[in-house]
């Protein structure tokens, strides 16, 4: 069985566009996003890497370090970075792991033979400061990822890690949250001074507690 939510994210040491990276050491006390792309000099990946570079400040605000993963050598990734800068209007500002031996891709289950025997699928892993896997999303090679959604999920993960709430469908920063069912009404009253609305015994809504 592959990696599951809550598993320890496997550590690794691999070459990157910014030199050798030991994954856990690189993350330190930060959150992390590790995402793979099928191949250098491909159109969808070019737009994705450009978007992540544009969103770097948003990841920084959330104490998130981003790493891309390529199965190509660093020479290709450095050359491709010039195309990304030219076509997307932004320079790469995060490391790309050069997983030429596919050791990391195999460790994280990023190669899906039914999709391709040689290229990684578009996998996204969000790693918490405890080095546990908090989120996994896998896209087919033909579909570009929505990194606004990745940021939205990180907001939810960070909020729910600190407060005893869950986030409802399509939740965004600043919107109401759900009181977790394990809390009694009495406990919820103490924990949430802004109060909560009881729609059903199992469905209680409270304003976002950290704002």
C-alpha positions as CSV (number, residue, x, y, z in Angstrom):
1,X,0.0,0.0,0.0
2,X,1.3,3.5,-0.9
3,X,1.4,6.6,1.3
4,X,-1.8,7.4,3.2
5,X,-3.0,10.5,5.0
6,X,-1.3,10.8,8.4
7,X,1.7,8.8,7.4
8,X,5.2,10.2,8.0
9,X,6.4,11.8,4.7
10,X,9.4,9.8,3.6
11,X,12.7,11.6,3.9
12,X,15.1,11.7,1.0
13,X,18.2,13.4,-0.2
14,X,18.3,14.4,-3.8
15,X,19.9,16.9,-6.2
16,X,18.0,20.1,-7.1
17,X,18.3,23.3,-9.0
18,X,19.5,24.9,-5.7
19,X,21.9,22.1,-4.8
20,X,21.5,18.9,-2.7
21,X,18.3,18.9,-0.6
22,X,17.6,16.7,2.4
23,X,13.8,16.9,2.5
24,X,13.1,16.9,6.3
25,X,16.0,19.2,7.0
26,X,15.0,21.6,4.3
27,X,11.4,21.9,5.7
28,X,12.6,22.4,9.2
29,X,9.5,23.7,11.2
30,X,7.7,24.8,8.1
31,X,4.8,23.3,6.2
32,X,5.7,21.9,2.8
33,X,4.3,21.3,-0.6
34,X,5.9,18.7,-2.8
35,X,4.5,18.5,-6.3
36,X,5.6,16.5,-9.4
37,X,5.3,17.3,-13.0
38,X,5.6,14.9,-15.9
39,X,8.5,16.4,-17.9
40,X,10.5,19.5,-18.5
41,X,9.6,21.6,-21.6
42,X,6.0,20.6,-21.5
43,X,3.2,23.2,-21.9
44,X,0.9,22.6,-18.9
45,X,3.9,22.3,-16.5
46,X,5.3,25.5,-17.8
47,X,2.1,27.3,-16.7
48,X,2.0,25.5,-13.4
49,X,5.5,26.4,-12.3
50,X,5.0,30.0,-13.4
51,X,1.9,30.2,-11.2
52,X,3.6,28.7,-8.2
53,X,6.4,31.2,-8.6
54,X,3.8,34.0,-8.7
55,X,2.2,32.7,-5.5
56,X,5.5,32.4,-3.6
57,X,4.6,35.3,-1.3
58,X,1.3,33.6,-0.4
59,X,3.0,30.4,0.5
60,X,5.6,32.4,2.5
61,X,2.8,34.0,4.5
62,X,1.5,30.6,5.5
63,X,5.0,29.4,6.4
64,X,5.0,26.9,3.5
65,X,8.1,25.8,1.6
66,X,7.4,24.6,-2.0
67,X,9.4,22.1,-3.9
68,X,8.8,20.9,-7.5
69,X,9.9,17.5,-8.6
70,X,11.3,16.7,-12.1
71,X,12.6,13.4,-13.5
72,X,14.9,15.5,-15.7
73,X,18.5,16.5,-14.9
74,X,19.2,19.9,-13.4
75,X,20.7,21.2,-16.7
76,X,17.3,20.7,-18.3
77,X,15.5,22.3,-15.4
78,X,17.8,25.4,-15.5
79,X,17.3,25.7,-19.3
80,X,13.5,25.3,-18.9
81,X,13.5,28.0,-16.2
82,X,14.5,30.5,-18.9
83,X,11.4,29.6,-20.9
84,X,9.2,29.8,-17.9
85,X,10.5,33.3,-17.2
86,X,10.0,34.4,-20.8
87,X,6.5,32.9,-21.2
88,X,5.0,33.3,-17.7
89,X,6.6,36.6,-16.8
90,X,8.2,35.4,-13.5
91,X,11.5,33.8,-12.5
92,X,11.5,30.5,-10.7
93,X,12.0,31.2,-7.0
94,X,11.8,27.7,-5.4
95,X,13.9,24.5,-5.9
96,X,13.1,21.8,-8.5
97,X,14.2,18.4,-7.4
98,X,16.0,16.5,-10.2
99,X,14.8,13.0,-9.6
100,X,16.6,11.4,-12.5
101,X,16.8,8.0,-10.9
102,X,13.1,8.2,-9.9
103,X,13.8,7.2,-6.3
104,X,11.6,10.0,-4.9
105,X,8.9,9.4,-7.5
106,X,8.8,5.7,-6.5
107,X,8.9,6.5,-2.8
108,X,5.9,8.8,-3.1
109,X,4.0,6.7,-5.7
110,X,4.2,9.5,-8.4
111,X,4.6,7.1,-11.3
112,X,1.3,5.5,-12.3
113,X,1.9,2.8,-15.0
114,X,-1.7,3.1,-16.3
115,X,-1.1,6.7,-17.1
116,X,2.6,6.5,-18.1
117,X,5.5,4.1,-17.4
118,X,8.1,6.8,-17.7
119,X,6.5,10.1,-16.5
120,X,5.2,11.2,-13.1
121,X,1.6,12.2,-12.8
122,X,0.7,15.6,-11.3
123,X,0.8,14.7,-7.6
124,X,0.6,17.2,-4.8
125,X,1.6,16.4,-1.2
126,X,1.1,18.8,1.7
127,X,3.3,18.0,4.6
128,X,2.8,19.4,8.1
129,X,5.5,20.6,10.5
130,X,5.3,17.2,12.2
131,X,6.4,15.7,8.8
132,X,3.1,14.0,8.4
133,X,1.2,13.9,5.1
134,X,-1.9,16.1,5.5
135,X,-3.2,16.2,1.9
136,X,-2.7,14.2,-1.4
137,X,-4.1,15.2,-4.7
138,X,-3.4,13.4,-8.0
139,X,-4.2,14.9,-11.4
140,X,-3.8,13.2,-14.8
141,X,-1.0,14.5,-17.0
142,X,-3.4,16.4,-19.2
143,X,-5.0,18.6,-16.4
144,X,-3.2,21.6,-14.9
145,X,-3.6,22.0,-11.1
146,X,-5.4,24.8,-9.3
147,X,-2.9,26.2,-6.8
148,X,-5.5,28.6,-5.4
149,X,-7.2,25.4,-4.2
150,X,-4.0,24.2,-2.7
151,X,-3.7,27.4,-0.7
152,X,-7.3,27.2,0.4
153,X,-6.8,23.7,1.7
154,X,-3.6,24.8,3.5
155,X,-5.7,27.6,5.2
156,X,-8.2,24.9,6.3
157,X,-5.5,22.5,7.5
158,X,-3.7,25.2,9.5
159,X,-6.9,26.5,11.1
160,X,-8.3,23.1,12.0
161,X,-4.9,22.0,13.5
162,X,-5.2,24.9,16.0
163,X,-8.9,25.0,16.7
164,X,-11.6,22.4,17.2
165,X,-13.5,23.2,14.0
166,X,-13.9,21.8,10.5
167,X,-14.5,23.8,7.3
168,X,-17.6,23.3,5.2
169,X,-18.0,22.9,1.5
170,X,-16.2,25.7,-0.5
171,X,-15.0,27.3,2.6
172,X,-12.6,30.3,2.2
173,X,-10.6,32.3,4.7
174,X,-12.9,34.4,6.9
175,X,-16.0,32.4,6.5
176,X,-18.0,30.5,9.2
177,X,-16.7,27.1,10.4
178,X,-18.3,23.9,11.8
179,X,-17.9,22.9,15.4
180,X,-16.5,19.4,15.5
181,X,-19.1,16.8,16.7
182,X,-16.8,15.5,19.5
183,X,-17.5,18.7,21.4
184,X,-20.5,19.0,23.6
185,X,-22.6,22.2,23.5
186,X,-21.2,23.2,26.9
187,X,-17.6,22.7,25.7
188,X,-18.3,24.6,22.5
189,X,-19.8,27.5,24.5
190,X,-16.5,27.8,26.5
191,X,-14.2,27.4,23.4
192,X,-16.1,29.7,21.1
193,X,-16.9,33.0,22.8
194,X,-18.4,34.4,19.6
195,X,-21.1,31.7,20.0
196,X,-22.4,29.1,17.6
197,X,-25.7,28.5,15.7
198,X,-27.2,25.0,16.2
199,X,-28.9,24.0,12.9
200,X,-29.0,20.3,13.9
201,X,-27.5,18.5,16.9
202,X,-24.6,17.4,14.6
203,X,-24.4,20.7,12.6
204,X,-23.3,23.7,14.6
205,X,-21.8,26.8,12.9
206,X,-19.4,29.3,14.5
207,X,-17.5,32.3,13.1
208,X,-13.9,31.5,12.2
209,X,-12.2,31.5,15.6
210,X,-8.8,32.9,14.8
211,X,-9.9,36.2,13.4
